[in-house]
Amino acid sequence: MLYGMRAQLFWDGNKRTSTICANKIMIENGAGIIKVPDSKLEEFNRLLSEFYTTNDTEKIKEFIYENCIDGITFEN
């Protein structure tokens, strides 16, 4: 997901398209979905901008894991 966002593979909609693709994989594997809560959107955008500049995924991946994964999970 982060690669697709940073690589700007499309003219427009890179964040949306990358999130949809990531959610397809998440759902297929029973891992819930990724969604950024409105209350965390400003922090997500700040971390995403930092990631775009540095290509360091550590902070944004931790943020996504802690704040943005939602839904029922199950073991395959």
C-alpha positions as CSV (number, residue, x, y, z in Angstrom):
1,M,0.0,0.0,0.0
2,L,2.7,2.5,1.0
3,Y,4.8,1.7,-2.1
4,G,1.8,2.4,-4.4
5,M,1.1,5.7,-2.6
6,R,4.7,6.9,-2.8
7,A,5.4,5.6,-6.3
8,Q,2.5,7.7,-7.7
9,L,1.6,4.9,-10.2
10,F,-1.5,6.7,-11.5
11,W,-2.3,10.3,-12.5
12,D,-4.7,10.6,-9.6
13,G,-6.1,8.5,-6.8
14,N,-2.9,6.8,-5.7
15,K,-3.9,6.7,-2.0
16,R,-7.4,5.4,-2.7
17,T,-6.3,2.8,-5.2
18,S,-3.4,1.6,-3.0
19,T,-5.8,1.3,0.0
20,I,-8.3,-0.6,-2.0
21,C,-5.7,-3.1,-3.2
22,A,-4.3,-3.5,0.3
23,N,-7.8,-4.1,1.6
24,K,-8.5,-6.8,-0.9
25,I,-5.4,-8.6,0.4
26,M,-6.4,-7.9,4.0
27,I,-9.9,-9.3,3.5
28,E,-8.7,-12.3,1.6
29,N,-6.5,-13.2,4.5
30,G,-9.0,-12.5,7.2
31,A,-7.0,-9.6,8.6
32,G,-9.7,-6.9,8.6
33,I,-9.4,-3.7,6.6
34,I,-7.3,-0.6,6.7
35,K,-9.1,2.6,7.3
36,V,-7.8,5.9,8.7
37,P,-10.2,7.3,11.3
38,D,-11.2,10.9,10.8
39,S,-9.7,11.8,14.2
40,K,-6.3,10.4,13.0
41,L,-6.3,11.8,9.4
42,E,-4.0,14.8,10.2
43,E,-1.4,12.6,11.9
44,F,-1.7,10.0,9.1
45,N,-1.1,12.7,6.4
46,R,1.9,14.1,8.4
47,L,3.5,10.6,8.7
48,L,2.7,9.9,5.0
49,S,4.4,13.1,3.9
50,E,7.4,12.2,6.1
51,F,7.5,8.7,4.4
52,Y,7.3,10.3,0.9
53,T,10.4,12.4,1.8
54,T,12.5,9.7,3.6
55,N,11.2,6.4,2.2
56,D,11.4,5.2,5.9
57,T,8.3,3.1,6.6
58,E,8.9,2.4,10.3
59,K,6.7,5.2,11.8
60,I,3.8,5.0,9.3
61,K,3.6,1.2,9.5
62,E,3.5,1.4,13.2
63,F,0.8,4.0,13.0
64,I,-1.3,2.0,10.6
65,Y,-0.9,-1.1,12.7
66,E,-1.9,0.6,15.9
67,N,-4.7,2.9,14.5
68,C,-6.0,1.9,11.2
69,I,-6.7,-1.9,11.1
70,D,-10.3,-2.7,11.8
71,G,-12.7,-5.6,11.4
72,I,-13.1,-9.2,12.3
73,T,-10.1,-11.4,12.0
74,F,-9.9,-15.2,11.8
75,E,-7.3,-17.9,11.4
76,N,-7.1,-19.6,8.0
